Amino acid sequence: MNDRALSIHVRGGRWELCRDANYRGRCVFVTSSVSDLRRLGLGHSISSVRRR
């Protein structure tokens, strides 16, 4: 799914979404679902995700 997601469904916790592999580049934290990742500047560009 590298660089393909346009939305994310979050069921709990705090998640870090990063533009580049290995949690590098521009990263944002989300705690709820995001229907359009383009609003965060991450549409079609997420390469790593982890729960924080």
C-alpha positions in Angstrom: 0.0 0.0 0.0 3.0 2.3 -0.2 2.1 5.7 -1.5 -1.5 4.7 -2.3 -3.7 5.6 0.7 -6.1 8.5 0.6 -7.8 7.8 4.0 -7.2 6.0 7.2 -9.7 4.4 9.7 -8.5 4.6 13.3 -10.2 2.5 16.0 -8.1 3.7 18.9 -4.7 4.9 20.0 -2.4 7.4 18.5 -0.8 6.7 15.1 2.2 8.2 13.4 1.9 8.5 9.6 5.1 9.3 7.7 5.9 10.3 4.1 9.1 8.2 3.9 10.1 4.7 5.0 11.5 4.1 8.4 9.4 6.9 9.9 11.3 9.7 8.2 10.3 12.7 6.2 7.1 14.6 7.1 5.2 12.8 9.8 1.8 13.6 11.5 0.0 12.0 14.4 -3.7 11.1 14.2 -6.1 9.8 16.9 -9.2 9.5 14.8 -10.1 8.5 11.3 -9.2 10.8 8.4 -11.4 10.6 5.3 -9.0 12.6 3.1 -5.3 12.5 3.8 -4.7 15.2 1.2 -5.9 17.7 3.9 -2.9 16.7 5.9 -0.6 16.9 2.9 -0.2 13.1 2.9 -2.5 11.9 0.1 -0.8 9.1 -1.9 2.4 9.6 0.0 2.5 7.5 3.2 5.3 5.0 3.4 5.3 4.1 7.1 2.7 3.8 9.9 3.1 2.9 13.5 1.1 3.1 16.7 2.6 5.5 19.3 
